[in-house]
């Protein structure tokens, strides 16, 4: 057997149990070589009279984690995965999938082709294809219902989110959790089931039908994603639950192949590869990051508390510094409230909150930062305040401690001016709420050491964030594009396009809110104060329509009025006659534009600004700009980002 076995698998016997081990690093992806090797392994085991059952297990850190990314966007090559899964399922000798790490996409479809599935306690299973704009293509929408029921299939497939082993067990997706040695446990499980009547193969199991109310509610939930793949997956699950297996498989494959060529799939593949490449740029692959065990955070406001929460959840100890007892108590209360919110959402229990809060030390004394490896300043966005903070940090922190500013607009070089050991300084621009938002703009100054830059990227990984390196300019990448976007939206208003029409157009495109709704949510006064600061410094900053609203006391939802009016206690925007009156002298015409014309105009402005950012070297590549817009500013993921849309993603 061993001599005939292809290199991507190995095969050995433990008595009457064959063990097929996949070894296709790094994630045992289902390459064409592995698909063929699995077919060959079935033939080998079927031809060995001494083998009564087969355990399928994987070497390395994970079970089969899905398709081979090298094949994304390319024509499929035989053997095709549905045929591989069918061959495993049709084997006379039962196969048992032994899952560790993650069995995702095609990997879980292979596991469902096995007669049984056992998993390690930390394993996950899932069908994430909708996140790439496609649907499962090798029985995921068909076998899942037959294995665990329609409601499980709908949840697993249309969400794209993986499930942990314990949940998978409770829902019938796996048969047993193996706490000890996975291979030994799987072999023991195989021997135990050989002494009992075998269940039908998954494709032959019945499906419990669901009523129309179930399907209507499921469609409502799937539609919330905003793009077609979850809805197509739902249609396939319903078809598969009501039609014979063979017909359902044919329809699934047809849909899978069609969606692979869609614009949404191309956009989502682009984002997938951009995210993979963001974690550690090629220029830093040979640079060892510093170790981080303890972080200091200066300022316990909304941003500082969010940064502290993110660090605590990542396993870092935290020292929170505030200016006086009242501010410190408020900062710790802000932090506690964030964890209370996590408890309400079911993400944390009381014991978990207690552990996290036990990891923070609150102090008014900068000397408490003496053993911190990293300190992040998150105070008011005013250059004098920030310089004063860094003067204190220079006096009290270790000479090798990394010092970071969370500024969103100010020039980090001005903040660091005169600081000792400037090579340890870097900008880390978090987005609010910092414990939830995925984006982290990393802004080095010319003196920043390479290992400090590498550590910033490593920190992003530890915090579960998407890092993007940005050069120095006003607003870096994201806020610079936001400024242009808002200016162009105001220009449309000056030309007579209705505020409601502009917001509706951007929602139609895929944003959750239009530019004016978003400003009302965040507060118009934030950008207003930045413009006023620039004017006070002697800069020529033209008057904006937003300035007029703030000067009239309309600061957004928090004051009950901004670009829209709001009823007390409600967040639903209502068109405002008062705004029309305030802006009447600034509106020169009454223009009519279609929804697609409005969104096209604003998107062109975003990509134009992005192109300028690229040409100036502020962003390293177009896909970085796309990541910033998607993870920091609500750009619809399935559209790929402004640079992807413009045809300039690199």
C-alpha angles and dihedrals in degrees: 000000000000094000092056097043116107119243097253091064137035127203131204136158132238099194107295094350119089116210115208110194120195113213109177105133144239096026104350090250119191099256121170088258092055093046090054091045091055091052090050091049091054090053092048094051094043089053095052111087091196093063117088100169139006130225115206111204136157135229122225128028101325150024116249100315098195142275124352106264089213087070096052112125093007129109112274118255128209139288087061118210097241088059091049092050091047091051092052091047092047095052113121090224114065119248121214118202112216105201128199127159106005133339100196135169110328088009091063091042087057089049091052088053087061117086091236139017127207123180143193116248092255097045124119131203128196151141104229098167095117088064086065094048095256138089130241108285105194104054103298093129092043110037097040092066091048092048102044110001137271098279091054090049092050093050096044098042105037095044095046089210119135122235127224119243096256092055092043089054094049091050095048099251093119129030103214142003115228111210098186133036105352098210094047091046092049091050091050090049090050092053092048095053092048087068092058135059108275119241118241116275111268095254090060097050119108124250122223107230120235128218127247093256090060092052094047092052091045090052091050090053095045091050090061089075088072098223137078106252098078090048092048089049090052091051089052093049090052092046091048092051092052103036136057117280096249093052091047092051092050092051092046092052092047091051093044093053093046094050092049087069096047126115090238092055091049090051094047092047088053091053092045092056092041090055092047091053095044098068095074121004117224090245090063101043092103094045119096113220121225120256116257122200104146132032132192122213121198111208129027100214124117094294098038093048090049092051091048091050091050091051093048092049088052091056099258122135112237135210111196115202125198133170100244143002095268094051092045092051089049091049093051089046090052090052092048090049091056090056090045087057090052089052091052090052091051093246095115139025130215093263091051092051091049091052093049095047088048088062095063128082117197119207145157091207118089088206087077087073092066096110098037118122092201133021122194120198114214105167133129115315096252122117096223093051092049094047090052090053093051091048087059092046091052089055098046110027127083113268090243096046113118112240118204137182123210093206115150099193112007123098107257090209089064091050093050096044109134094005116144115243094013090181088080093057125100141157117246109184109195122188124229126286083035096191090057110028112091101210125096118178109206113205117186122192119222091265097050111126118237093238089053089053090047089050090054090056091046090050090054089054091048090051093046093245136138108243123209123180114226133188124227120279134114106300093001107231107322104038091043090058090042090055091053092045092052093045091052091047090053090048089057089052090051087053090055103262110144118251090228091052092053093050092045091051093055091047088051088053091053109270114129090225136018122240096267095045089050092051091051090052095049097037128260092230094070095068090035092059090049090053091047090051091052091049091050088053090057099261120143102240114171119229114263130205087243089061090060092052094049091047087054090054095257104133100154136264093339090066095036092249140062126125084340136030121248130200115233111277094009133099098200109120119230123195108258124226087191091061091048089054094046093051100036095104091051095052110087103181146006107248128186117209130167120241092253092048091053095047091043091054094050094043091051089054091051094050091044090055089045090054090052089050089053094048091050091051093242089126123037095216141359094251089061089059090050091052091051092052094044099045099033108030109030099255105165108261094215090061092060099229133286095286093049090050091050091052093247105101098139 
